[in-house]
Amino acid sequence: MTTRCLSIHQTDAPEVLTNHKHYAARMGYEHASVSMAGMPCPSQRLLLKYEAILHHLRRMPEMALLVCMSEDCIVLNMLPVEPIADGRQHALIAVSGNEDGRQTAVQIWRNTVDVRNLIVWCIDECKLGKAPQNEIAMLAGLDYIEAHGERGGIIAAMHCGPRFEPVWTQYPNLWTIVLGEQAVYGFIPASFRNALAEHINDWQQKGVPLFQLSAQNGTPDEEFSVFNPGKSVAFITYYTPNVRAYGAIAERNMRRYCERHGYTLYVYRQTPADAVPGASGTWLKPWFLRKHLPHHDWAIWIDADILFFDQRKPIDPLLEGRDILAAHDIGPWVINAGVLGFRRKPAVLAFVDEIHEHVSAAPDKSSTYANGGDQTIIANLLTDRLGWKLEHGIDCMSINTPWYLQQADSLMLHFMAIQTPMRAVVMAAQERASMQIG
């Protein structure tokens, strides 16, 4: 029986396309592709998708299978599609992780008269000039394979999103993963899609272990290191063994930046024995700043999920004319405390002491966002004690840029709201890109 994989991509996703082609070649399937890159109109894209499906079905043998995969579908394991579609005219697949589980990133259509008639009906529904169609609503009358349901011993698809643990790695009988994220988190950034697809491709084609990156073995094992000591500007970062997967990438990146521009870098790889009792993670930020600021003109805390991307840019111009370095947060806070710097002055030292006192007194420091997190306490102190307003912060394009707002010349990228294994994969890809800039 003929089986054809049809990649229908709304945006350029070269690593995903490589993934689809590799799967088709390994399984002995045909492969074709349709590009909608540069086609901004959703109605046109949906119409083209179903016209393309009809185009291919009409040129395939009766009962052949057409597998449609978008840029948000990555083939994980080299499993045949035939058992999933056995006895079915179509295979639409539900996943967990979104509103009702229904998704359209991967579909299987059997080439029959009934299916071709259905596709013609879909084309008619998508005609330009009619009310815009929602694809899931358009297919609402069709049955779906339930989320995590097995057919022929194969799980057809599972959800994958930046904020979700990649539990899908535990299922050798899983065929595909479907990328999805809520609009408030920016859907699926291209950098995430391509980095994850590239990593999976390397695992499939080169035998690279899944979610095990070389940077973890390329950094010192000591609990503490200082690089380039005694400089005017010092950066401080801290990570523990449970997040070494990405912390080690950040350390190498920061060290490269500090050596280039002549800054001191303090790296803590364990919680210091004399630190605030019961605190870890970002709750120790004021403790580190209070410890190191007296020895430098500037001490700047930087979270271990941040990279210096365009390393040609020094930090110095952003320090001129200010005593506190902080950028806007994209959420409700007046600042994001992932990058937080202070100039050594008596009044500023006293304010850092006050921050340390308030953060240390928080009753629950067990997790990043307990009590609203240290960021809430720091933001409130800035507002209440110093009259800090949004206008006093640096725009988040200049520093501490959320990774999904990245530009080609971004100085710092903050990889927030990603689970550790996938954060490491995305950061590793961006570190490679950073090194290519020069």
C-alpha positions in Angstrom: 0.0 0.0 0.0 1.2 3.5 -0.8 1.8 5.9 2.0 2.8 9.5 1.5 3.9 12.1 4.1 2.8 15.6 3.2 4.5 18.4 5.1 2.3 21.5 5.1 4.2 24.3 6.8 2.9 27.8 7.5 6.3 29.0 8.4 9.9 28.0 7.6 10.9 25.2 9.8 13.9 23.5 8.2 14.7 21.1 11.0 11.1 19.9 11.2 11.1 19.4 7.4 14.3 17.4 7.8 12.6 15.3 10.4 9.6 14.6 8.2 11.8 13.7 5.2 14.0 11.4 7.3 10.9 9.6 8.7 9.5 9.1 5.2 12.8 7.8 3.9 13.3 5.4 6.8 9.8 4.0 6.5 9.9 3.7 2.7 7.1 6.3 2.3 6.8 9.0 -0.3 7.3 12.6 0.8 6.0 15.9 -0.6 5.8 19.4 0.9 3.7 22.5 0.6 5.0 25.9 1.9 2.8 28.7 3.2 5.6 30.8 4.4 4.9 34.4 3.4 1.2 33.7 3.2 -0.2 35.7 6.1 -3.9 35.2 5.5 -5.3 32.3 7.7 -8.2 31.8 5.3 -5.9 31.4 2.3 -3.7 29.0 4.3 -6.6 26.8 5.3 -8.0 26.7 1.7 -4.6 25.8 0.3 -4.2 23.0 2.9 -7.3 21.2 1.8 -6.8 21.9 -1.9 -3.3 20.3 -1.4 -4.8 17.3 0.3 -7.3 16.8 -2.6 -4.5 17.4 -5.1 -2.4 14.5 -3.6 -5.3 12.1 -2.9 -6.4 12.3 -6.5 -3.0 11.3 -7.6 -2.6 8.4 -5.2 -3.9 4.8 -5.4 -7.2 3.9 -3.9 -6.9 3.1 -0.2 -3.5 4.8 0.0 -2.7 6.8 3.2 -1.9 10.5 3.2 -0.2 11.7 6.4 -0.4 15.5 6.8 2.1 17.1 9.1 2.5 20.7 10.0 5.5 22.5 11.3 4.2 21.7 14.8 4.4 17.9 14.3 7.7 16.2 15.0 8.1 12.5 14.4 9.7 11.0 17.5 10.0 7.3 16.9 10.3 5.5 13.6 6.9 3.7 13.8 4.6 2.8 10.9 1.4 4.7 10.4 -0.6 1.8 9.0 -1.5 0.3 12.4 -2.9 3.7 13.6 -5.1 4.0 10.5 -6.1 0.3 10.3 -9.8 0.0 9.7 -10.3 3.8 9.5 -11.1 6.2 6.8 -9.3 8.9 8.7 -7.2 9.3 11.9 -7.6 12.6 13.7 -5.8 12.5 17.0 -6.5 14.2 20.3 -3.7 15.2 22.7 -3.7 16.6 26.2 -2.5 20.1 26.9 -5.0 22.3 25.1 -8.7 23.1 25.6 -10.4 20.0 24.3 -7.5 18.0 23.1 -8.2 18.3 19.4 -5.4 19.3 17.1 -4.7 19.5 13.4 -0.9 19.4 13.3 -1.0 15.7 12.3 -3.8 14.0 10.3 -4.1 10.7 8.4 -6.5 10.5 5.4 -7.3 7.3 3.5 -7.8 7.8 -0.2 -11.4 6.7 -0.6 -14.4 8.3 -2.4 -15.9 9.3 0.9 -12.8 11.0 2.1 -12.3 12.8 -1.1 -15.9 14.0 -1.0 -15.3 15.2 2.6 -12.2 17.1 1.5 -14.2 18.7 -1.3 -16.8 19.8 1.3 -14.0 21.3 3.4 -12.7 23.2 0.4 -16.2 24.6 -0.2 -16.4 25.6 3.5 -13.0 27.4 3.2 -14.0 29.4 0.1 -12.8 33.0 0.3 -15.6 35.4 0.8 -17.4 33.1 3.2 -17.1 33.5 7.0 -13.6 32.5 8.1 -13.3 28.9 9.2 -11.8 27.4 12.3 -10.3 24.1 11.2 -11.1 22.2 14.4 -14.7 23.5 14.3 -15.0 22.5 10.7 -14.0 19.0 11.5 -16.1 18.8 14.6 -18.3 16.1 13.2 -15.5 13.6 12.8 -14.3 11.2 15.5 -10.9 11.5 17.1 -8.6 9.0 18.6 -8.6 9.8 22.3 -5.5 11.5 24.0 -2.8 8.9 24.6 -4.9 6.2 23.0 -3.1 3.3 21.5 -3.9 1.8 18.1 -2.0 -1.3 17.0 0.2 -0.8 20.1 1.2 2.7 18.9 0.4 6.0 20.6 -0.2 8.4 17.7 0.6 11.7 19.3 1.3 13.5 22.6 1.4 17.2 23.4 4.8 19.0 23.8 5.1 22.6 25.1 7.9 24.6 26.6 6.2 24.7 30.1 5.5 21.0 30.3 7.9 18.2 31.4 8.8 16.1 28.3 7.2 13.0 29.6 6.9 11.9 26.0 10.5 10.7 26.2 9.3 7.7 28.3 7.1 6.2 25.6 9.1 4.1 23.0 5.7 3.4 21.3 5.0 7.1 20.7 4.9 8.1 17.1 4.8 11.9 17.1 4.8 14.9 19.4 2.6 17.9 18.7 3.9 21.3 19.7 1.4 23.7 21.3 1.4 26.7 23.6 -1.2 29.3 24.8 -1.3 32.6 23.1 -0.3 34.5 26.3 3.0 32.6 26.1 3.5 33.4 22.5 2.4 30.1 20.9 5.5 28.1 19.7 8.5 30.4 19.0 10.5 29.3 15.9 13.7 29.1 18.1 12.0 26.4 20.3 10.6 24.5 17.3 13.9 24.3 15.4 16.1 23.7 18.4 13.9 20.8 19.6 13.6 19.3 16.1 17.3 19.6 15.5 18.0 17.8 18.8 15.6 15.0 18.0 17.1 14.7 14.5 20.5 14.4 16.0 19.2 11.7 18.4 17.6 9.8 15.5 20.4 10.2 12.9 23.6 10.6 14.9 22.9 8.7 18.1 23.2 11.8 20.3 21.6 11.0 23.7 18.3 12.7 24.2 18.5 15.8 26.5 22.2 15.1 27.4 24.4 18.0 26.3 28.1 18.3 26.2 28.2 21.5 28.2 27.4 19.6 31.3 30.8 18.0 31.2 32.7 21.1 30.2 32.5 23.2 33.3 34.4 23.0 36.7 33.0 20.8 39.5 34.0 23.2 42.3 31.2 24.7 44.3 32.5 28.2 43.5 34.7 29.9 41.0 35.7 33.5 40.2 36.9 34.5 36.8 38.7 37.7 36.0 38.8 38.9 39.6 39.0 42.5 40.7 37.3 44.3 37.8 35.1 47.3 38.1 32.0 45.5 37.0 31.1 42.0 38.3 28.4 39.6 37.3 27.1 37.0 39.7 25.3 33.8 38.8 24.2 30.7 40.7 22.9 27.3 39.8 22.6 23.9 41.6 23.2 20.4 40.2 19.5 19.9 39.4 19.6 22.6 36.7 23.2 22.0 35.6 21.9 21.0 32.2 21.3 24.7 31.3 23.3 26.3 34.1 26.5 25.0 32.6 25.6 26.4 29.2 24.9 29.8 30.8 28.2 29.7 32.7 30.3 29.1 29.6 28.4 31.8 27.8 28.9 34.4 30.6 32.5 33.5 31.0 33.1 34.1 27.3 31.4 37.5 27.6 33.2 38.6 30.7 36.6 37.6 29.3 35.9 39.6 26.2 35.0 42.8 27.9 37.0 42.6 31.1 34.3 41.9 33.7 34.5 39.8 36.8 32.3 36.7 36.9 31.3 34.9 40.1 29.8 31.4 39.6 28.2 29.5 42.4 27.4 25.8 41.6 26.1 24.9 45.1 24.3 26.8 47.8 26.9 28.4 50.1 26.9 27.0 53.6 26.7 30.5 55.1 23.8 31.7 53.0 20.3 32.5 54.2 18.9 29.3 55.9 16.1 27.7 54.0 16.7 29.7 50.9 17.9 28.7 47.4 17.5 29.8 43.8 16.6 33.4 43.2 15.8 33.9 46.9 19.6 34.1 47.5 20.0 37.0 45.0 20.2 39.8 47.7 22.6 37.7 49.7 25.0 37.4 46.7 24.7 41.1 45.8 25.2 42.2 49.4 28.4 40.0 49.6 30.0 41.2 46.4 28.9 44.8 45.8 31.4 46.3 48.3 34.3 45.0 46.2 33.2 46.4 42.8 31.8 49.6 41.3 28.9 47.5 40.0 27.6 44.1 41.0 25.0 42.6 38.6 23.0 39.5 39.4 22.1 37.4 36.3 19.8 34.3 36.4 21.4 31.1 35.2 18.7 30.8 32.4 20.1 33.9 30.7 22.6 34.1 27.8 24.6 37.0 26.4 23.6 36.6 22.7 25.2 39.5 20.8 28.5 39.5 22.8 29.9 42.4 20.8 28.0 44.8 23.0 29.5 45.8 26.4 27.2 46.5 29.3 28.9 49.8 30.2 26.7 52.2 28.1 23.7 50.8 30.0 25.2 51.7 33.4 25.9 55.3 32.6 23.7 57.8 34.5 22.0 55.2 36.7 22.6 53.5 40.1 20.2 50.6 39.6 20.1 48.3 36.6 16.7 46.6 35.9 14.5 46.0 32.9 10.8 45.9 32.4 8.9 42.7 33.1 6.4 41.6 30.5 3.9 40.7 33.2 2.4 42.7 36.1 5.7 43.5 37.9 7.4 46.8 37.4 10.8 45.0 36.8 12.0 41.6 36.0 14.7 40.7 38.6 16.4 38.1 36.4 19.0 40.9 35.8 19.5 43.2 38.7 22.5 45.5 39.2 23.6 48.1 41.7 26.2 50.8 41.8 28.4 50.9 44.9 27.3 54.0 46.7 26.4 54.4 50.4 22.6 54.9 49.8 22.5 52.0 47.3 24.4 49.7 49.7 21.9 50.5 52.4 19.0 49.7 50.0 20.6 46.4 49.1 20.8 45.6 52.8 17.1 46.5 53.1 16.2 44.2 50.2 18.2 41.4 51.8 16.4 41.9 55.1 12.9 41.8 53.5 13.7 38.8 51.3 15.3 36.9 54.1 12.2 37.5 56.3 9.8 35.9 53.8 8.0 33.0 55.5 8.1 30.7 52.6 11.1 30.5 50.3 10.6 26.9 49.1 9.9 27.7 45.5 10.5 30.5 42.9 7.1 32.0 43.2 6.3 31.3 46.9 4.9 34.5 48.5 4.9 36.0 44.9 8.7 35.3 44.7 11.6 37.5 45.5 10.8 39.6 42.5 7.5 40.8 44.1 9.4 41.9 47.3 12.1 43.7 45.3 9.6 45.4 43.0 7.5 46.5 45.9 10.6 48.0 47.7 11.7 49.8 44.6 8.2 51.3 44.2 7.5 52.1 47.9 11.0 53.2 49.0 12.4 54.8 45.8 9.3 55.8 43.9 10.3 53.5 41.1 8.0 53.6 38.1 8.0 51.8 34.7 9.8 54.8 33.1 12.8 54.2 35.4 13.5 50.7 34.0 15.4 49.8 30.9 13.3 48.5 28.0 13.4 44.7 27.7 14.9 45.0 24.2 18.1 46.4 25.7 18.7 43.8 28.4 16.9 40.8 29.8 14.9 40.1 26.7 12.4 37.3 26.9 13.6 34.6 24.5 10.4 34.7 22.4 11.0 38.4 21.8 14.5 37.8 20.5 16.0 40.1 17.9 19.2 39.5 15.8 21.1 42.0 18.0 19.7 41.2 21.4 22.3 41.5 24.1 20.7 39.2 26.7 18.1 36.5 26.2 16.1 35.2 29.2 14.8 31.7 28.7 11.9 31.9 31.2 9.0 29.5 31.4 10.6 26.5 29.9 11.1 23.1 31.6 14.8 22.2 32.3 15.5 19.6 29.6 14.1 21.7 26.8 15.5 25.0 28.2 18.9 23.4 27.9 18.3 22.4 24.3 17.1 25.9 23.3 19.9 27.6 25.2 22.5 25.3 23.6 21.2 26.2 20.1 21.3 29.9 20.9 24.8 29.7 22.4 25.9 28.1 19.1 24.2 31.0 17.2 25.8 33.5 19.5 29.3 32.2 18.8 28.7 32.6 15.1 28.0 36.3 15.5 31.6 37.0 16.5 
